[in-house]
Amino acid sequence: MKKTLTSAARLNNGIEMPYLGLGVYLAGPGSGTENAVQYAFEAGYRHIDTASLYGNEREVGRAVRNSRIPREEIFITTKLWNSDHGYNRTITACEESLRELNLPYIDLYLIHWPVENLRNETWEAMIALQKDGKCRAIGVSNYTIRHLEELLADSPVVPAVNQVEFSPFLYQKDLLDFCRSHGIQLEAYSPLTRGKKLNHPAITSIAARYGKTSAQIMIRWSLEHEIVVIPKSANKRRIYENADVFDFEITHEDLALLDSLNKDCRFDWDPSGAP
Ligand SMILES: NC(=O)c1ccc[n+]([C@@H]2O[C@H](COP(=O)([O-])OP(=O)(O)OC[C@H]3O[C@@H](n4cnc5c(N)ncnc54)[C@H](OP(=O)(O)O)[C@@H]3O)[C@@H](O)[C@H]2O)c1
């Protein structure tokens, strides 16, 4: 499907979320994150993924304001950390994130991790925050099908997004199908396997055939599956490289080949054990 750098997924509450964003986990202290976000805006990105855990919401917010790009043209995601679950704590944590970002609203506020016992109460607070205009959309992260079923049984408000680890080496097709059938947009984190699989021979040989890099093939693979994708880089050249994925399409044959690389291979925590 034809896409451009500003192509957006329409979430279940009607708001639009650009398919490609910049992840800023470990983008660096001081000016590291701010520079990365600035390079991303120069390259045409309009979507940034941060979290209170990353400790760089302030730098993200500063880069947004300094860019002079109208706020409504930029999509900012941040996340509620585990120690902030529970109704009142969630409200306070969101207000704290808004203060750190120094922005009037968050586009997408996510529960970072399905914390036992408290997550449904937390979801109630997320709904209140959205009603209050503090965030335009709410969602979850690291939710398995089991966690989603529990939430859906408890609440009439369906998460707009589920952000999970996802790559050709962790092709969670059942989760993708489940999300799709419930109107939940899947979003891929660690889409480059943190760089660990970029030299896999199947990826490098496909990349060579398309005249693209391994990273570009892995990002394009997510886009071909209609998945929002947030590769992280703090390096100007690689930030531009990761956005240069809209001038080609992967054939059905090569997509099937990439799909077949799945080895349930994770580089982050596995949430399937989260009670
Ligand atoms: N919800 C969650 O629990 C969760 C968990 C993890 C991540 N995330 C989000 O997802 C984002 C992305 O995931 P991630 O940071 O774990 O991993 P990733 O995007 O898969 O990989 C990032 C690594 O790849 C390198 N890299 C980037 N572009 C490259 C390229 N074109 N060629 C070669 N190497 C390249 C980066 O180094 P350089 O910076 O030096 O380029 C960095 O070391 C995070 O930043 C964060 O926003 C969310």
The ligand as an SDF file (V2000), in Angstrom:
LIG
                    3D

 48 52  0  0  0  0  0  0  0  0999 V2000
    6.6220    0.1140   25.4870 N   0  0  0  0  0  0  0  0  0  0  0  0
    7.7680   -0.4650   25.8110 C   0  0  0  0  0  0  0  0  0  0  0  0
    7.8580   -1.2410   26.7880 O   0  0  0  0  0  0  0  0  0  0  0  0
    8.9910   -0.1840   24.9790 C   0  0  0  0  0  0  0  0  0  0  0  0
   10.1330   -0.9870   25.1390 C   0  0  0  0  0  0  0  0  0  0  0  0
   11.2390   -0.7160   24.3360 C   0  0  0  0  0  0  0  0  0  0  0  0
   11.1960    0.3160   23.4150 C   0  0  0  0  0  0  0  0  0  0  0  0
   10.0940    1.1090   23.2940 N   0  0  0  0  0  0  0  0  0  0  0  0
   10.0240    2.2380   22.3250 C   0  0  0  0  0  0  0  0  0  0  0  0
   10.4070    1.7670   21.0340 O   0  0  0  0  0  0  0  0  0  0  0  0
   11.5210    2.5140   20.5510 C   0  0  0  0  0  0  0  0  0  0  0  0
   12.3860    1.6580   19.6460 C   0  0  0  0  0  0  0  0  0  0  0  0
   12.8360    0.4680   20.2760 O   0  0  0  0  0  0  0  0  0  0  0  0
   14.3300    0.2520   20.8140 P   0  0  0  0  0  0  0  0  0  0  0  0
   14.9690    1.5480   21.1160 O   0  0  0  0  0  0  0  0  0  0  0  0
   14.2290   -0.7580   21.9020 O   0  0  0  0  0  0  0  0  0  0  0  0
   15.0740   -0.4990   19.6340 O   0  0  0  0  0  0  0  0  0  0  0  0
   15.2230   -0.4010   18.0270 P   0  0  0  0  0  0  0  0  0  0  0  0
   14.5400    0.7870   17.4940 O   0  0  0  0  0  0  0  0  0  0  0  0
   14.8780   -1.7450   17.5040 O   0  0  0  0  0  0  0  0  0  0  0  0
   16.7980   -0.2780   17.8550 O   0  0  0  0  0  0  0  0  0  0  0  0
   17.5280    0.8260   18.2880 C   0  0  0  0  0  0  0  0  0  0  0  0
   19.0170    0.5290   18.0720 C   0  0  0  0  0  0  0  0  0  0  0  0
   19.2910    0.3770   16.6910 O   0  0  0  0  0  0  0  0  0  0  0  0
   20.2820    1.3340   16.2690 C   0  0  0  0  0  0  0  0  0  0  0  0
   19.8740    1.8310   14.9370 N   0  0  0  0  0  0  0  0  0  0  0  0
   18.8630    2.6780   14.6470 C   0  0  0  0  0  0  0  0  0  0  0  0
   18.7640    2.8610   13.3130 N   0  0  0  0  0  0  0  0  0  0  0  0
   19.7310    2.1050   12.7550 C   0  0  0  0  0  0  0  0  0  0  0  0
   20.1400    1.8770   11.4130 C   0  0  0  0  0  0  0  0  0  0  0  0
   19.5160    2.4600   10.3920 N   0  0  0  0  0  0  0  0  0  0  0  0
   21.1950    1.0600   11.1910 N   0  0  0  0  0  0  0  0  0  0  0  0
   21.8340    0.4520   12.2300 C   0  0  0  0  0  0  0  0  0  0  0  0
   21.4970    0.6070   13.5180 N   0  0  0  0  0  0  0  0  0  0  0  0
   20.4490    1.4430   13.7820 C   0  0  0  0  0  0  0  0  0  0  0  0
   20.2480    2.4330   17.3160 C   0  0  0  0  0  0  0  0  0  0  0  0
   21.5230    3.0450   17.4580 O   0  0  0  0  0  0  0  0  0  0  0  0
   21.7480    4.6470   17.1880 P   0  0  0  0  0  0  0  0  0  0  0  0
   20.8830    5.4070   18.1390 O   0  0  0  0  0  0  0  0  0  0  0  0
   23.2010    4.8010   17.4590 O   0  0  0  0  0  0  0  0  0  0  0  0
   21.4010    4.8670   15.7450 O   0  0  0  0  0  0  0  0  0  0  0  0
   19.9130    1.6200   18.5780 C   0  0  0  0  0  0  0  0  0  0  0  0
   21.0770    1.0210   19.1110 O   0  0  0  0  0  0  0  0  0  0  0  0
   12.2000    2.9850   21.8400 C   0  0  0  0  0  0  0  0  0  0  0  0
   13.0950    4.0450   21.6370 O   0  0  0  0  0  0  0  0  0  0  0  0
   10.9930    3.3570   22.6730 C   0  0  0  0  0  0  0  0  0  0  0  0
   10.4870    4.6180   22.2640 O   0  0  0  0  0  0  0  0  0  0  0  0
    8.9850    0.8460   24.0580 C   0  0  0  0  0  0  0  0  0  0  0  0
  1  2  1  0
  2  3  2  0
  2  4  1  0
  4  5  1  0
  4 48  2  0
  5  6  2  0
  6  7  1  0
  7  8  2  0
  8  9  1  0
  8 48  1  0
  9 10  1  0
  9 46  1  0
 10 11  1  0
 11 12  1  0
 11 44  1  0
 12 13  1  0
 13 14  1  0
 14 15  2  0
 14 16  1  0
 14 17  1  0
 17 18  1  0
 18 19  2  0
 18 20  1  0
 18 21  1  0
 21 22  1  0
 22 23  1  0
 23 24  1  0
 23 42  1  0
 24 25  1  0
 25 26  1  0
 25 36  1  0
 26 27  1  0
 26 35  1  0
 27 28  2  0
 28 29  1  0
 29 30  1  0
 29 35  2  0
 30 31  1  0
 30 32  2  0
 32 33  1  0
 33 34  2  0
 34 35  1  0
 36 37  1  0
 36 42  1  0
 37 38  1  0
 38 39  2  0
 38 40  1  0
 38 41  1  0
 42 43  1  0
 44 45  1  0
 44 46  1  0
 46 47  1  0
M  CHG  2   8   1  16  -1
M  END
$$$$
